Structure formats: C-alpha cells, structure tokens
C-alpha cells in the first residue's frame, strides 16, 4: 500500500538515505540536495539536485503534491562552507521550503535540528529540556544559522496549527554511514580531548535516529522534541569503545589549535565543537518518549563499538 | 594508559575497602546504563575509589560519630546541613555517613557550587561521585527520581564565615524549600558539630579573593603562614546528628512570606540541634 508522497531534503546524507530506505516500500519518495548524488547506489525514488532557495523547488512541490516534508538539508559542519553559504542553505533555504510546504498543502513537516542550539556551557542544567533558551550563538556566532533555522521552524509550527510540525533536536548522532563531525572524530585514530575535562555525553545510533524521524513524520500533532539514545557515557570511554586514542590538549591552546589546523587543512574539527567535548550537554527526552512511545533499541556501547564497521 | 589507571584504581579499592563496605556500596540503589554510569554521570568505580581514599578521614582522622541516622527516610529527602569550616568537609562526611551507616545505604547527592563546573578534573570527579551542580532543575529532577539530596542553604556565607561566628546559622536561601513542596519531599535537618573548628578562619581576605575570582580566602592560624601545610584541617572530632524529618504539606505556589516562615522553621530546628550537640560535647573538641 502506498501512502502520501514524501520529500526528503539533504538526501545525499547518510541518515537521509537510511530514512529513505525505510520508507521506500510505503511512500513515493523525492530526494533533494544541493550536492550531487555521490554513490553508485540509486536513491529509492526521484533525486533532484537543487538549491533549496531556487525557483525550481516550487515546481517540485507543485508536481508531487507532497504529504510530508522531512527537512534534513542542513549544512552541519562549519568546515564545509563559510558562514554566508551556511546562512543561505540553512536559514533562507529552510524558509523557502517551509513557505512552499504551506503553499502546496503539505500535512506533516519534520525539521531535523540539533542539540548544538542549546550551547555547551558549564552552567547548563544536567538534563536540558526543550524549553531551555537556545544559547549556542552567544559563544560561537558561527552557530547562529543553526539557531535561526530552529527559531524559524518554531515560528512556522506556531503560525500553522493545521500542519503537523515536529522539530527534532537530536544529541550526537553516530553511525558507520554518517559523515558528521562527531562521527568523524570518533572514527579517527587520534581523538582530541580538552585536558582536565571528560564530559558525560549522549549518543544516538543512526538506526534509532532514522526510526525516530519516521515516528515523528507520522505524528498527528506538533511539537519540539529532544531525541537521545540509550546511556550517558564519558567522552574518553566513547573514544575507547570506538577504538581511538584520546589526545588531551590544554584548554588554552585547544581553540586556537582547532582554528589553525582547520586553516591549514590538517583538521576539520570546528572550534565550537571543542565546547561540546569540554562541558556536558545532556538532554532530557522524556517528552519524545511519552508522546511517541519511543525507546532506543541500540545501546550507546553497541553503537560506538559498531562505528568502524563499513556499510554502504 | 587507561589500562594502568584502571589497575591502580582496582588496587586502591581492594586495599581500601572491606567486604562489608563493598556490600554497602553495592546495596545503594543505583540505576546504571549499558556503559555502567547513571544518567547523572555517577560511576560506581569512582565512588569506590573515592570512598577507599577518604574513609580514613571519616573513620580515623575526624572519628565521625553519627546519631539518629535511622531518622533518614527511605526514598526522596532533602538533607539540610550547617555549613562552615571553609572547605566542604562537612558535605563529604554527611554523604559518607549515609553510605557507611544509613539503612539502606545510599549515595547522597550534594549540590555543588556552580563555579566548580569550570574546574578541570575536579568538575568531572564530583560528577562521577554523584555530586551535581546546584541548579534548581537538577535538584528537582533528582528528587523526582527518589534520590537523597544534600544541601547547605547558607551557601558560601556559611562555609566562608570566620571563627567567631561558628555554629551561628547564617541566612538560608529558600529555593530548597520550594523544591521540597513541589516534589513532596521531607526535609531532614542535620547538625554537624566539630568541622567548624577544623579550619578556623580568623579573617576573610576579601580583596585578594576578589582578585583571584574565588568566593572567599580565609586567613587561619596556619594558612598562609605554613604554605600548603596550612591547608591541612585540624583533627577535630565530628558528630553528625540527624533530626526528625519535617513534612510540609503546603501549596508549592505559597507566597514568599509563607515559604520564608517554613525555611525559618527548618533553620530553628537545625540551630536547636546544633546547640544541643555543642552542649553535649562541651570543651572536648578533639576527643
């Protein structure tokens, strides 16, 4: 049986492809991304290479009359693009997509945000709930686009009660098929740590995350939700489980070292990420568990151990 | 490196803890995840190492004597102590008393000053020992999970007070009381006698403390004159006296005036117990 059409943005990303594979039997899928399709395996549906701010986007909405928009097309790593490019894709792109969703009668919208929007501070409460202020850009203006994207989606949610809008703020998503910053760090042989700081961290496995996104797209209500996997674990243990070696760096050189190494192309770790491996930034997912009857299936230990397995 | 550290830790635990003490730690109610930590970052191995390392302070150095610990109810509770003595020995002793002598044994959750969270190594150590930054939300979450929270509502006003104010309770904050109302938790005042003489502050060198960005800097008969040696506390005998739990059955939205009255009741109960303890102790500070 076929349900409504689904548009997945950021379709070339590892997580988007996992979601698409899970939905291909039950939905007509269209994948969109500003990047070209990278691998031999085909997208399970129609794939369009397009900028989210391009006029062509409206044609796609008009042609397919989507039931659901899963917006995962955010430039996540600050190393991938400069601030202006990220602003264009993440903020203006999101605005265009949400405006089109409203105009062309989309019923369900899922926006894939990030826990980075809360900011990493020594003073955060231990378990951050969804009503905490988004402070990320106070310390790192380069995270302003992520905060703006989240705010824009929240405004959309409030202004369009007829559209079921779910904003997900997941913790560190890890998995062998992903290319995000934290996965790259954990997959590398030598992993930086801030000397004297070994924060507790949360992780969610790619499979659990894909499942959470699909649960959210079938929601019959709107809301903002933190999403986490099983367990809380010190960063050093996570590195150990993933098979890497921790390299402690004194805090007073860590930030400048990140900037210099990135500038000379020796590292792709963005400066802001250092705060997330310095201070615990833990989420409470009680709301998501309750509203979606969700429980993670893969433990953090299992997930980190599986990280180096190659699948494609 | 990590392997060496784990081996050293294991040796400290084996050398420092008896079978009975290990059993007490094992019986403390904990909710551990697949990696062996609880959702607050508590690590039983770090707890065991810390207890093995510091139990001589409790048993031999301060020779702690606990009275009426059976008054501590099972499940959620807010334990309210008197603060003093410059360094937080009082919190450590109360938490150890719950573990060594409480039935069932439990790991008390101390509320740590916010600025501690920025200290390298120390912030993580506190967290692994189950001690949490003193944020209202953290405290409420812990109580809702039936944990025993240990608070010192005098804050730095209490710990930083000089010796002429010993055992005179300073003003109490009221945040803890609203949380007890919201979570339906009993309040257990606990009088700690002895620690306020362990580190007798004569003067608080406020301008230097301000320059260093720390809440206070005590000048004692031994510090800074003896350098780091001057930081060693005096071997006073410590007595920990648990009071009857106080159950407040009031609306959490009570006015500030009503809450202040309840706070004052806790403060007076605690001051009375302190006075009783001092009376019984007399001049025998060290024996």
Interface residues (C-beta under 8 A of the other chain):
Chain A: X122 X123 X125 X126 X127 X129 X195 X196 X197 X198 X199 X200 X230 X231 X232 X233 X234 X236 X237 X240 X241 X251 X279 X280 X282 X284 X299 X300 X301 X302
Chain B: X2 X33 X34 X35 X37 X38 X39 X40 X41 X43 X114 X117 X118 X120 X121 X123 X124 X127 X128 X132 X133 X135 X137 X138 X141
